[in-house]
Amino acid sequence: IMNAFGLILIGLILLCTTTTCSLQCNHLPLQQRKVIENSLRLLDKMGKKFPQQCLREKMSFRFPEQVLKPRQKETVKMAIEEIFQHIFYIFSKNLTLAAWDGTALEQFQNGLYQQIEQLEACVIKKKTYYFRSKEVNRLKLKKYFQKIDCFLKEKQHNLCSWEISRAEMRRCLQLIDKVIRRL
C-alpha cells in the first residue's frame, strides 16, 4: 500500500511542478515587460545624464532588428534570451571607469540573470530547432554585441565608451519591450 501511495505522491509533485513551470512560462511576456521596465529604470539610475563631452564619440552600432521579427513566438523568446545573455556579459566586466551606482548596476545584472534563467527554463525544449533555423540571426546578434565589446576595448573602457554602451543597451531593451508587447 505504501508504494502505491508513494508513487501517487511523486506523480502529484511532478504534476504540480510542471503546472507551475508552464504557468510561469505563460506569464513570461508580462514578467519580461516588468523586468525590462525595471532594467530601464536601473540603467537610468546607474549613471547620470549622458555626458556632453561624450557626444562627439557617439557611434552607431545598428541593432539587427530583423532578429526580433520572426513568426514564431518561441524564436523571439530565444532571441531575447540571447540578447539578455550578451547584455549581461558586457555589463559584467571592466566596469571600473564607468563611475556608476554600484547597487543599481548589481540589481540590473541580477534582473538580467534571473530573466535568462527563466527564459532558458521555458524555451529549452525548442532550442535545437532554433539553433538550426536561426543561425543567421544568432550571428547577426553576435556581430552586433562584438562591435560594442570592441568599441569598449578600443576606448579602454573609459567613461564615454560605457555611457555610449549604456545608451545603446537602453535602445536595445526598448526594442525588446515593443516586441514583447506584441507577443
Phi, psi and chi 1 to 4 in degrees:
 res  aa     phi    psi   chi1   chi2   chi3   chi4
   1 ILE       -  -42.4  -64.8  173.6      -      -
   2 MET   -61.7  -38.0 -167.2   56.2 -168.8      -
   3 ASN   -63.9  -42.9  -81.3  -13.3      -      -
   4 ALA   -63.3  -43.2      -      -      -      -
   5 PHE   -62.0  -42.9  179.8   71.5      -      -
   6 GLY   -60.4  -43.2      -      -      -      -
   7 LEU   -65.2  -40.9  -74.8  172.7      -      -
   8 ILE   -62.4  -42.9  -69.3  170.3      -      -
   9 LEU   -61.0  -46.5 -159.5   59.9      -      -
  10 ILE   -61.4  -42.8  -71.0  169.8      -      -
  11 GLY   -58.7  -44.8      -      -      -      -
  12 LEU   -63.4  -41.8  -78.4  171.6      -      -
  13 ILE   -62.1  -46.7  -69.2  168.6      -      -
  14 LEU   -61.2  -42.4  -74.6  172.0      -      -
  15 LEU   -60.8  -44.3 -175.9   68.9      -      -
  16 CYS   -64.8  -42.4  -71.1      -      -      -
  17 THR   -69.1  -38.9   48.1      -      -      -
  18 THR   -69.1  -36.3   49.4      -      -      -
  19 THR   -64.0  -44.5  -52.5      -      -      -
  20 THR   -61.5  -44.6  -52.6      -      -      -
  21 CYS   -60.8  -46.5  -85.0      -      -      -
  22 SER   -69.3  -31.3   64.0      -      -      -
  23 LEU   -64.7  -43.3  -80.7  174.5      -      -
  24 GLN   -59.0  -42.6  -92.2 -175.1  -35.8      -
  25 CYS   -67.8  -34.4  -66.5      -      -      -
  26 ASN   -66.3  -32.2  -69.1  -19.6      -      -
  27 HIS   -92.4    6.7  -65.5  -63.8      -      -
  28 LEU   -56.7  -48.6 -164.8   64.3      -      -
  29 PRO   -56.9  -43.0  -26.8   34.8      -      -
  30 LEU   -63.2  -43.8 -179.2   68.1      -      -
  31 GLN   -63.8  -42.4 -151.0  174.1    4.8      -
  32 GLN   -62.2  -40.5  -80.0 -178.1  -46.5      -
  33 ARG   -60.0  -41.6  -79.6  178.7   48.0 -162.4
  34 LYS   -64.3  -44.0  -75.3 -179.8 -176.5  169.2
  35 VAL   -62.8  -42.8  167.9      -      -      -
  36 ILE   -66.7  -43.8  -72.4  174.1      -      -
  37 GLU   -56.6  -46.1  -83.6  172.8   33.3      -
  38 ASN   -63.2  -44.3 -165.3   35.6      -      -
  39 SER   -61.8  -41.4  -64.9      -      -      -
  40 LEU   -64.2  -42.0  -73.0  167.0      -      -
  41 ARG   -62.0  -43.6 -169.9 -179.3   51.3   73.3
  42 LEU   -67.6  -37.1  -71.8  166.8      -      -
  43 LEU   -59.9  -40.4  -87.5  174.6      -      -
  44 ASP   -67.1  -40.3  -71.6  -16.5      -      -
  45 LYS   -71.0  -30.3 -166.7  177.7  168.9 -173.7
  46 MET   -57.8  -47.0  -86.1  162.0   42.1      -
  47 GLY  -124.1  172.9      -      -      -      -
  48 LYS   -84.2 -161.9  -50.1  -78.1 -176.4  -72.7
  49 LYS   -62.3  154.5 -116.6  176.7  102.1 -179.0
  50 PHE   -59.7  123.7 -170.6   83.3      -      -
  51 PRO   -64.6  130.0  -12.4   23.3      -      -
  52 GLN   -55.3  -41.4  -70.4  -64.2  110.1      -
  53 GLN   -63.9  -14.7   76.6  -95.3   24.4      -
  54 CYS   -89.4  -11.1  -62.2      -      -      -
  55 LEU   -57.2  -40.6  -77.9  173.2      -      -
  56 ARG   -71.6  -15.7   63.7  178.6  172.0  -86.4
  57 GLU   -92.7   -5.3  -72.8 -175.8   46.2      -
  58 LYS   -50.8  146.4 -110.3 -169.1  154.7  172.1
  59 MET  -137.2  149.6 -171.2  166.9  149.2      -
  60 SER   -98.1  117.8  173.1      -      -      -
  61 PHE   -95.2  -18.2  -63.7  104.7      -      -
  62 ARG    52.1   85.3  -73.4 -160.8 -161.9   98.0
  63 PHE   -62.5  132.3 -178.1   82.0      -      -
  64 PRO   -76.2   83.3   27.2  -31.4      -      -
  65 GLU   -59.3  -27.3  -71.7 -174.3   48.4      -
  66 GLN   -60.2  -20.4   66.6  -85.7   22.4      -
  67 VAL   -62.9  -27.9 -164.3      -      -      -
  68 LEU   -99.5   15.7  -66.2  172.4      -      -
  69 LYS  -117.1   20.5  -68.9 -179.3 -179.1  167.3
  70 PRO   -72.0  167.3   17.0  -19.0      -      -
  71 ARG   -76.3  -35.3  -74.0 -178.4 -167.1   84.8
  72 GLN   -86.3  133.2  -72.0  108.6  -19.9      -
  73 LYS   -58.6  -39.5  -76.1 -177.2 -175.9 -179.0
  74 GLU   -59.5  -42.5  -73.5  -54.1  -46.9      -
  75 THR   -63.5  -39.8  -47.8      -      -      -
  76 VAL   -63.3  -45.7  175.3      -      -      -
  77 LYS   -58.7  -40.8  -73.9  177.9 -169.1  170.5
  78 MET   -69.3  -36.8  -74.4 -177.8 -127.4      -
  79 ALA   -64.3  -42.2      -      -      -      -
  80 ILE   -63.1  -42.7  -69.4  169.7      -      -
  81 GLU   -57.7  -44.6  176.4 -164.2  -24.2      -
  82 GLU   -63.8  -40.7 -168.4  139.5  -30.3      -
  83 ILE   -62.0  -45.8  -68.4  166.0      -      -
  84 PHE   -58.6  -40.4  -76.1  160.8      -      -
  85 GLN   -62.8  -42.8  -74.3  173.7  -23.1      -
  86 HIS   -63.7  -44.6  -77.0  -67.4      -      -
  87 ILE   -62.7  -43.8  -66.1  172.8      -      -
  88 PHE   -58.6  -43.9 -176.8   79.8      -      -
  89 TYR   -61.3  -47.9  172.3   74.5      -      -
  90 ILE   -61.6  -41.4  -77.8  179.2      -      -
  91 PHE   -88.3   22.0  -80.5   85.8      -      -
  92 SER  -119.3   11.0  -63.7      -      -      -
  93 LYS  -148.5  151.4   54.7 -177.6 -165.9  162.9
  94 ASN    48.1   45.3  -64.0  -44.2      -      -
  95 LEU   -92.8    7.9  -69.1  158.1      -      -
  96 THR   -59.3  -35.4   45.6      -      -      -
  97 LEU   -91.6    0.6  -61.8  172.2      -      -
  98 ALA   -70.2  -28.9      -      -      -      -
  99 ALA    54.8   48.1      -      -      -      -
 100 TRP  -106.2  163.8  -71.4  -26.0      -      -
 101 ASP   -65.9  115.5  177.0  -55.5      -      -
 102 GLY   -61.6  -39.7      -      -      -      -
 103 THR   -65.6  -45.4  -50.4      -      -      -
 104 ALA   -63.2  -40.5      -      -      -      -
 105 LEU   -61.9  -45.8  174.4   63.2      -      -
 106 GLU   -62.6  -42.9 -154.8  172.0  -64.8      -
 107 GLN   -64.6  -38.1  -71.1  172.4  -16.4      -
 108 PHE   -61.5  -48.7  176.0   73.1      -      -
 109 GLN   -61.9  -44.7  -69.8  167.9  -30.9      -
 110 ASN   -61.9  -43.2  -71.5  -20.4      -      -
 111 GLY   -60.6  -44.5      -      -      -      -
 112 LEU   -62.5  -45.3  -81.6  174.1      -      -
 113 TYR   -60.6  -46.4 -174.8   76.8      -      -
 114 GLN   -61.9  -39.3  -74.0  168.8   -6.9      -
 115 GLN   -66.4  -39.8 -160.4   54.9   30.8      -
 116 ILE   -60.8  -46.0  -69.0  166.1      -      -
 117 GLU   -58.3  -46.3  -65.1  -84.9  -73.3      -
 118 GLN   -67.3  -42.2  -81.6  178.3  -42.4      -
 119 LEU   -62.0  -41.9  -84.2  162.6      -      -
 120 GLU   -59.9  -42.6  -83.0  179.7   -6.5      -
 121 ALA   -64.8  -34.6      -      -      -      -
 122 CYS   -84.0  -27.5  -69.4      -      -      -
 123 VAL  -114.3    5.1  -66.1      -      -      -
 124 ILE   -55.4  -38.9 -163.0  117.5      -      -
 125 LYS   -63.3  -33.3  -63.9  161.1 -141.8  100.4
 126 LYS   -99.1    8.9  -66.0  167.9  177.7  140.4
 127 LYS   -61.8  -42.3 -105.3 -169.2  168.4  150.2
 128 THR   -61.4  -40.7   48.1      -      -      -
 129 TYR   -60.8  -46.3  163.9   75.8      -      -
 130 TYR   -58.8  -47.3  165.7   72.3      -      -
 131 PHE   -62.7  -37.6  -74.2  137.7      -      -
 132 ARG   -71.9  -44.4  -88.4 -172.5 -127.4  112.3
 133 SER   -83.4  -20.9   66.6      -      -      -
 134 LYS  -118.9   25.0  -60.4  -62.7  167.1 -154.7
 135 GLU   -56.4  -39.5 -163.0   57.6   37.0      -
 136 VAL   -59.6  -46.4  174.2      -      -      -
 137 ASN   -63.9  -40.2  -74.9  -12.1      -      -
 138 ARG   -61.0  -41.4  -68.9 -173.6   70.0 -138.6
 139 LEU   -66.2  -39.3  -70.5  172.2      -      -
 140 LYS   -62.2  -43.2  -75.7  176.8 -176.3  169.9
 141 LEU   -63.2  -44.5  -85.5  176.9      -      -
 142 LYS   -60.3  -44.0 -168.4  175.2 -179.3  179.7
 143 LYS   -62.7  -43.7 -158.7  170.1  162.3 -172.5
 144 TYR   -59.4  -49.3  165.7   74.8      -      -
 145 PHE   -72.7  -28.6  -77.6  101.0      -      -
 146 GLN   -65.8  -36.9  -87.7  177.6  -21.1      -
 147 LYS   -60.7  -43.0 -150.1 -173.5  -82.8 -176.5
 148 ILE   -66.0  -44.9  -64.8  168.4      -      -
 149 ASP   -60.2  -45.6 -158.5   31.9      -      -
 150 CYS   -63.8  -40.5  -71.8      -      -      -
 151 PHE   -58.5  -45.9  172.2   72.4      -      -
 152 LEU   -61.4  -44.4  -77.1  161.6      -      -
 153 LYS   -64.6  -44.8  -76.2  176.0 -172.6  162.8
 154 GLU   -56.1  -41.6 -140.9  172.9   80.5      -
 155 LYS   -89.2   10.5  -60.4  -72.8 -179.6 -178.8
 156 GLN    54.2   39.1  -63.1  172.2  -33.0      -
 157 HIS    52.1   39.3  -63.5   86.8      -      -
 158 ASN   -75.8  171.6   68.8   10.5      -      -
 159 LEU   -52.4  -49.6  173.4   78.0      -      -
 160 CYS   -63.1  -40.9  -74.6      -      -      -
 161 SER   -62.7  -37.1   67.5      -      -      -
 162 TRP   -70.3  -39.7  -84.5  117.8      -      -
 163 GLU   -65.8  -39.6  -72.7  -59.6  -29.6      -
 164 ILE   -66.2  -40.1  -69.9  164.5      -      -
 165 SER   -67.0  -38.7  -60.8      -      -      -
 166 ARG   -63.3  -42.4 -177.5  170.5   66.8  114.7
 167 ALA   -63.5  -39.3      -      -      -      -
 168 GLU   -66.1  -41.3 -174.7   64.6   22.7      -
 169 MET   -66.1  -32.8  -67.7  -52.1  103.6      -
 170 ARG   -61.8  -48.1 -176.0  171.6 -140.5  -50.7
 171 ARG   -60.7  -42.1 -119.8 -173.6  -32.1  -79.7
 172 CYS   -60.3  -48.2 -166.4      -      -      -
 173 LEU   -65.9  -34.3  -71.6  171.1      -      -
 174 GLN   -66.0  -38.1  -73.3  169.0  -29.3      -
 175 LEU   -63.5  -44.5  -78.6  170.0      -      -
 176 ILE   -61.6  -41.7  -67.3  172.5      -      -
 177 ASP   -58.7  -43.8 -171.1   46.5      -      -
 178 LYS   -59.9  -43.2  -90.7 -172.6 -151.8  163.3
 179 VAL   -65.5  -43.9  169.6      -      -      -
 180 ILE   -63.1  -36.8  -69.6  171.0      -      -
 181 ARG   -63.3  -27.6  -73.5  174.3 -167.9  -84.2
 182 ARG   -85.0  -17.4  -74.3 -166.1  -57.1 -106.9
 183 LEU   -67.8      -  -80.0 -176.3      -      -
